[in-house]
Amino acid sequence: MNERAPERDRREDVFVVERPWGRFRQFTRHEPTTVKTITVDPGQRLSLQRHEHRAELWHVLAGPLDVTVDGRSWVAQVGDLVWVPRGAVHRMGNPGEQEAVVLELGFGRFDEDDIERLEDDYSRR
């Protein structure tokens, strides 16, 4: 993948396949991705940050989740998909009383050192 190619919104690639036993939802196919779950404790939030080398697709598994992407803020609910383009300033936080959980798919070169923190509640750089 050319890391400087324009990013397309990967929410458009997600699809559902019905089966006799139920269904599955597919998020990516035949391309390198990094997949992880993020658990945000009640009343906590991640740093306001951006990444130079990756875009992210978030699937809210447990919430609600306060979300900010490039100056737009809203509350994402369970089942919502959030697209974070490469270079977008973003943050997630948990306004609820139970853990919030997000499935995160990273597209591009994934490196935890590719976090530029703009604001951080925990004084990290």
N, C-alpha and C positions, 0 to 999 in steps of 0.2 A: 504494500500500500504506500503510495506517495504521501508522505506526511504533510505536504503543503497543498494537496488537492482540496478543493472546497468540500466541506462536510455537508452531507445530506442528513436530514432528520431521520434517524433510524426507527422512530416510532412507526413510520410507514412500512417497514419491513416485517413487523410483528404480525403473525397470523394465527388463527385458531383452526384446528382440525378436529372434527367430530368423529367419535368412535362409538361402538355399541356400549362400551363401559363408561363413556363420558366424553372428555375432550382433553387436548393438550394445547398449550400456547407456546409457539416457537419464536424466539427472540433474535437468533442469528443463525446463519447457515454457511458453512464452508469458508470462514474467514477467521483470522486470529482475533481473539477477544480475551479480556481478563474479566473473570466473574467473581464477585464476592458479595457477601451480605454485610450490611452496616446496621448495627444496633445503636440507637440513640436513646440514652436514659431520659426519663421524664425531666423536663425543665432544662435540658442541656441542648447545645447546638455545636455544630462543626464550625471551623473558621470560615470567614468570608475569603474565598480563594479563587484561583484560576490555574489552569494547566496549559502549558505550551504545546505538549506533545500528544494529548489525548482528548477525545470527546467522551461523554458518558450518557448512558440511558439508565434511568432509575425506574424501578417498578416498586411501588409502595406495597409492602406485604402486610404491615401492621402500622396503624397510624392513629390520628392524623399526623401530618408532617408540614411544618412551616417551610416553604421553599422560596428562594430568591434566585433568579437567573437573569443576569444583565439588567438589573434595576427593576424588574417586575417581580412582585411578591404575591403569593397566594397560599392557600391551605390545600395540600394534596391529600386525597383520601385513599383508602385501601383500593387497590386495583388500578390507580392512575399511573400513567407513564409520563415521565418528565425527561425532556431532551436538554442536555447541557452541551452546546457546541464547544469545540476546542477554543480556548482563549476567553470563554464567557466567565464573568464574575458570578460566583454561585455560593450558595450555603443551604444547609438543611438544619432544621431544629425540631425539637419535640415539645409541643405545647401541652401535651396530654399528661395523664397520670400513670400511664403504663409505657413500657418500652415501645418505641417505633422501630420498625425493621424495613430496610430497603434492599432489594436486589440491585446491585450495580453492575452494569456491563461497560467495560472500558474499551474504546476503539482507538487504536493507535499505539504508540510505544508507551507501555505502562511502567512507571517508575514512581515510587512514593516520594522521591526527591523532586519530582516535577510539580510540587505544590508551592505556589507563591501565595503566602498568607498575607492578606490585606488588613484583616482584623482578626484577633483571636482572644477569646475569653480566658485562655490559659497561659498567656504570655509566651507562646511559642513563636518562632520565626520561620 
